[in-house]
Structures are given as structure tokens and as C-alpha cells.
Amino acid sequence: MSGPGAIEEAYRHCESITRARAANFYYGIRLLPHDRRRGMCAVYAFARRVDDIGDGTLQAAEKLSRLDAEARALAELEAGDEQALGGSDPVIVALGDTYQRFTLPAGALAELIEGVRMDVTGVSYEHFDELVLYCRRVAGAIGRVCLPIFGARDEASTEGSKAEALADDLGVAMQLTNILRDVREDAENGRVYLPAEDLRRFGLIAEHEERSAPALLASLARGVAAAGAPAADGEGIRPLDALVRFEVERAHQWFQRGMELAPLLDRRSAACLRAMAGIYRRLLNRIQAHPERALAERMSLPVSEKLWVAASSMLGGSG
């Protein structure tokens, strides 16, 4: 695969993946100019491929082998290897063109791969700071790699560590939202992301109880069923509700910091950022209002509401 026509075809392939799979992401990037939108689709298509390896049904050894292969392909791309850039893999071809057009930071997408390795190897989180490292790898890294694709209000404003830190914080906020949305689904798949210290703090596991997916599922079932049970802090709400409220507030704090990035971007890029963040923040509020429902099903916003948030963001609103 080589030449302008092949590159265009590669971008169309990535755009089709993004339309089909990016339930929230796509509503924001639709607001970007054509070249920036398709660059974001190339990044998403690669990230989706890596995530699918981690979330798939293959044995752990095979998953790690495939992640190694993606890491090698990425390293060759970042080194400007002509064979990789002109190969038959449309995602790599489009991503390679995006690297050349926007000078994406080397190493950021490799951090995503390392984050997915943490999933495959079953890394657990005793403390929140440990979870933040995971979030920075699987989501903050995406924020940092997308930063050069966004148009800046002033080119100097998105250079240096401040803008990168804000993009990273916003990625952490979005990943924390994903974790709260998927608590039950993740536990059923043997994964627990909520820090053990928080589960103990709100009485969802005993002080010395093993932090495991079965233990969490059992505790969640008890929490949902125990209507009216007092919280450990004596505020008269259920322990499960107290935990969700605590984690939602924590995620909102990360959003508040991360959204300081928006004024540094041009109008359409800022609108894209507000749309994506607005959808996630509305989802976060819905989880806070209905924790039992969040634990019974995968909550999402209706398409009409996502479209409204995207339209509002173009007018400067947060949705």
C-alpha cells in the first residue's frame, strides 16, 4: 500500500472503525476540520486495536505476543521505516501519515500498550495513585498524542509540559468515568479497578478481605440489595452509594483540571474537547444519581443527547 490514493483509503478504513466503535469519542471529533478529524480517527483505530487485544478471549500469552507485535510495528512507524509506512496495514499507514503531518510525540502510544499489558497480567490497585498510573497509560497517553492534532489558539500555548499535563489529566478523568460505568462488567471478567483502600473505606470488602473480582461482585450484590443500610460514615446512605459519590467527585476534580486545556485551543478543537468531556461528565452525573442502575447495566447517553452536547459545544457551552 503506497501513494496518495492508498493513504486516503487507509484513512477511510480508520474512519469507518471510529464511526462504528467510538460511542462517545466520535461525537467530538466530528467537529474538527477534515485533516484533523481523520488524524484522530487514525489514532483511535490503533488504540481500538490494542484495547481489543486486551479485552479479547485469547489466552494471556497470545495477547502479550500480539501486543509485542503492535509495539514493534509502532516503533518502526515512529522510526520512519519506509516498509512500515508503505505496508498493507491500513491502520499503520494512516497512523504513519498522521505522525508525519502532526509530529505526534514518540512513546505516547507505547504507553497505551504498556497499560493494556497491565490488564492482561492482572495488575491490581491497592491505592489510588497506582490506579492513576494505569489511567495515564491507557487514556492520558491518548490525550497527549492527540494534542498536536488539535489546532491551538496560539501555537506556543500547546507546547511544553503544561498543555501535556492538562491533556493527561483529562484522559485520567475519562478513564475514571469508564471504570465507574463498567464496574460490574469488569468484575464479571475478572478485573477490579477500584482501589482496595476505597472498597474497604466504604465497607464493600472487609478490612482483611481479599481484593478479588468474586469478592467485589458479592459485595456489590449485597450493596444493591441492602436498601436503607447505613453507610460507614454515619450519613444514612448505603455504602455503595457513598463509594460511587466519592469516586464521581474524584473524577469531576480531574475533569475540572483537564478542561483548562480548552482555552488554549482554537474554536473547533475546543468544541471537540468540550463535546467529548461533556458527554463523559453527563454520564458521570447519571452514574452518581443512579448507582444501582450503573451496577445492573452499562449506562450510556441516548444519541439525541450526545448530539445536543456536541451542538452546544460549538456555541461555547460545556453541554
C-alpha positions in Angstrom: 0.0 0.0 0.0 1.6 3.3 -1.1 0.8 6.6 -2.8 -1.9 9.2 -2.1 -4.8 7.0 -3.1 -3.7 4.3 -0.7 -3.3 6.7 2.1 -6.8 8.1 1.5 -8.1 4.5 1.5 -6.3 3.9 4.8 -7.9 6.9 6.4 -11.3 5.9 5.2 -10.7 2.5 6.9 -9.9 4.2 10.2 -12.9 6.5 9.9 -15.2 3.5 9.4 -13.8 1.9 12.6 -14.2 5.1 14.5 -17.8 5.6 13.4 -18.7 2.0 14.3 -16.8 1.7 17.6 -16.3 5.1 19.2 -19.6 5.5 21.1 -18.6 8.9 22.7 -15.3 9.9 21.0 -16.8 10.3 17.5 -19.3 13.0 18.5 -16.5 15.3 19.4 -14.1 14.6 16.5 -16.9 15.2 14.0 -16.5 18.9 14.9 -12.8 19.1 13.7 -11.6 20.1 10.2 -11.2 17.2 7.8 -7.5 16.6 8.1 -7.5 16.8 11.9 -10.6 14.6 12.1 -9.1 11.8 10.1 -5.8 12.1 12.1 -7.9 11.5 15.3 -9.5 8.5 13.6 -6.1 7.0 12.8 -5.1 7.3 16.5 -8.4 5.9 17.6 -8.2 2.9 15.2 -4.8 2.0 16.5 -5.9 2.4 20.2 -9.1 0.4 19.5 -7.0 -2.5 18.1 -4.7 -2.5 21.1 -7.7 -2.4 23.5 -9.4 -5.2 21.6 -6.4 -7.4 22.1 -6.5 -6.8 25.9 -10.3 -7.3 26.1 -10.5 -10.4 23.8 -10.8 -14.0 24.6 -7.3 -15.2 23.7 -5.0 -16.7 26.3 -2.8 -14.3 28.1 0.4 -15.5 26.4 -1.1 -14.9 23.0 -2.4 -11.5 24.0 1.0 -10.5 25.2 2.6 -11.8 21.9 0.1 -9.7 19.9 0.8 -6.6 22.0 4.6 -7.2 21.3 3.8 -7.2 17.6 1.9 -3.9 17.8 4.7 -2.4 19.8 7.2 -3.4 17.2 5.0 -2.0 14.4 4.7 1.2 16.3 8.4 1.5 16.9 9.1 1.0 13.2 6.5 3.6 12.3 8.0 6.2 14.8 11.4 5.5 13.4 10.1 6.4 9.9 10.6 2.9 8.5 9.5 3.1 4.8 8.4 -0.5 4.7 6.0 0.0 7.6 4.7 3.3 6.2 4.1 1.7 2.8 2.9 -1.7 4.0 -0.5 -3.4 3.7 -1.9 -2.5 7.2 -4.3 0.5 6.7 -4.2 1.5 10.3 -0.4 1.7 10.4 -0.4 3.5 7.0 -2.9 6.2 8.2 -1.2 6.5 11.6 2.2 6.9 9.9 0.8 9.7 7.8 -0.7 11.3 10.9 2.7 11.2 12.6 4.3 12.9 9.7 1.6 15.6 9.4 1.3 16.5 13.0 4.6 15.4 14.6 3.0 13.2 17.2 5.1 12.5 20.4 7.1 9.4 20.2 6.4 6.9 23.0 2.9 8.0 23.9 1.1 5.2 22.2 3.7 2.8 23.5 2.4 3.8 27.0 -1.0 2.7 25.9 0.3 -0.8 25.1 2.0 -0.9 28.5 -1.3 -0.1 30.1 -3.1 -2.9 28.3 -0.3 -5.2 29.4 -1.3 -4.3 32.9 -4.8 -5.6 32.2 -3.5 -8.8 30.6 -1.2 -9.6 33.5 -3.8 -8.8 36.1 -2.2 -5.9 37.9 -4.3 -4.9 41.0 -4.6 -1.5 42.7 -4.3 -1.1 46.4 -4.0 2.7 46.4 -5.5 5.4 44.1 -2.0 6.6 42.9 -1.4 3.1 41.5 -4.7 3.4 39.5 -3.7 6.8 38.3 -0.6 5.3 36.7 -2.8 2.9 34.8 -5.2 5.7 33.7 -2.3 7.8 32.5 -1.1 5.0 30.3 -4.4 3.9 28.7 -6.1 7.3 28.5 -3.8 10.1 29.4 -1.4 9.0 26.7 -4.2 9.3 24.2 -4.8 12.9 25.3 -1.1 13.7 24.9 -0.8 12.1 21.5 -3.9 14.0 20.3 -2.6 17.3 21.5 -0.6 18.1 18.3 -3.6 17.2 16.2 -5.7 19.9 17.8 -5.4 23.4 16.5 -4.0 25.8 19.0 -5.3 29.3 19.7 -1.7 30.3 19.9 0.9 27.7 18.7 3.1 28.4 21.8 0.1 27.7 24.1 0.1 23.9 23.5 3.9 23.5 23.7 5.6 22.3 26.8 4.6 20.4 29.9 1.5 22.4 30.9 -0.7 21.5 28.0 0.6 17.9 28.1 -0.3 17.7 31.8 -3.8 19.1 31.2 -4.4 16.6 28.3 -3.2 13.8 30.5 -5.5 14.9 33.4 -8.5 14.9 31.0 -7.6 11.4 29.9 -7.5 10.2 33.5 -10.9 11.8 34.1 -12.4 10.0 31.2 -10.9 6.7 32.2 -12.2 7.0 35.8 -15.6 7.5 34.2 -15.2 4.3 32.2 -14.2 2.4 35.3 -17.3 3.6 37.2 -19.5 2.7 34.2 -18.1 -0.7 33.9 -17.6 -1.9 37.5 -19.9 -4.9 37.2 -18.9 -5.9 33.6 -15.2 -5.7 34.6 -15.7 -7.7 37.7 -17.5 -10.4 35.7 -14.5 -10.5 33.5 -12.2 -10.9 36.5 -11.0 -7.3 36.7 -11.3 -4.9 39.6 -10.0 -1.3 39.1 -11.4 0.5 42.1 -8.6 0.7 44.7 -8.8 -1.7 47.6 -8.4 1.1 50.1 -11.7 2.7 48.8 -13.6 -0.6 48.9 -12.6 -1.1 52.5 -13.3 2.5 53.4 -16.9 2.1 52.4 -17.4 -1.4 53.7 -17.7 -3.2 50.4 -14.9 -5.6 51.4 -13.8 -6.4 54.9 -10.6 -4.9 56.3 -8.6 -8.0 55.6 -10.7 -9.5 52.8 -9.0 -10.5 49.6 -9.5 -7.9 46.9 -10.8 -10.1 44.1 -13.5 -9.9 41.4 -15.7 -12.6 43.0 -15.5 -10.8 46.4 -16.4 -7.4 44.8 -19.3 -8.9 42.9 -20.7 -10.4 46.1 -20.3 -7.1 47.8 -22.0 -5.2 45.0 -24.9 -7.6 45.1 -25.2 -7.1 48.9 -24.9 -3.3 48.4 -27.6 -3.1 45.8 -30.0 -5.3 47.7 -29.4 -3.6 51.1 -31.8 -0.7 50.6 -31.6 1.7 53.6 -28.4 0.2 55.0 -26.4 2.9 56.8 -23.1 4.0 55.5 -19.9 3.5 57.5 -19.6 7.3 57.8 -23.0 7.5 59.5 -24.6 9.8 56.9 -27.5 7.4 56.5 -26.9 6.4 52.9 -25.9 3.0 51.5 -22.2 2.1 51.4 -22.4 1.5 47.7 -23.9 5.0 47.1 -21.3 6.5 49.3 -18.5 4.9 47.3 -20.0 6.0 44.0 -20.4 9.5 45.2 -16.8 9.6 46.4 -15.4 8.3 43.1 -17.6 10.5 41.0 -16.4 13.6 42.9 -12.8 12.5 42.4 -13.4 12.1 38.6 -15.0 15.6 38.5 -11.9 17.1 40.0 -9.8 15.6 37.3 -12.2 16.9 34.7 -12.1 20.4 36.2 -8.3 20.5 35.9 -8.2 18.9 32.5 -10.7 21.3 31.0 -8.3 24.1 31.5 -6.9 22.9 28.2 -9.9 24.1 26.2 -9.0 27.9 26.3 -5.6 27.0 24.8 -7.2 25.5 21.6 -8.7 27.1 18.6 -12.5 27.3 18.4 -13.2 24.0 16.7 -10.7 22.0 18.7 -12.0 23.5 21.9 -15.5 22.5 20.8 -14.3 18.9 20.1 -12.8 18.8 23.6 -15.9 20.2 25.3 -18.2 17.8 23.4 -16.2 14.7 24.4 -15.8 15.9 28.0 -19.4 17.0 28.2 -20.7 13.5 27.2 -18.5 11.9 29.8 -19.4 14.3 32.5 -23.2 13.8 31.9 -22.6 10.1 32.1 -20.7 10.6 35.3 -23.7 12.5 36.8 -26.1 9.8 35.7 -24.0 7.2 37.5 -23.9 9.3 40.6 -27.7 9.7 40.5 -28.4 6.0 39.8 -25.6 3.8 41.2 -27.8 0.7 41.3 -28.7 1.0 37.7 -25.0 1.6 36.8 -24.2 -1.7 38.5 -27.0 -3.6 36.7 -26.3 -2.4 33.2 -23.8 -0.5 31.1 -25.1 3.1 31.2 -24.9 5.4 28.3 -26.5 8.6 26.9 -29.0 8.5 24.1 -27.8 9.6 20.7 -30.0 12.7 20.8 -28.4 13.9 24.0 -24.9 13.3 22.6 -25.8 15.3 19.5 -27.2 18.1 21.7 -23.9 18.2 23.7 -21.9 18.4 20.5 -24.0 21.2 19.1 -23.9 23.1 22.4 -20.1 22.8 22.5 -19.8 24.7 19.2 -21.6 27.6 20.8 -19.1 27.6 23.7 -21.2 25.6 26.1 -20.0 22.6 28.1 -23.1 20.5 27.4 
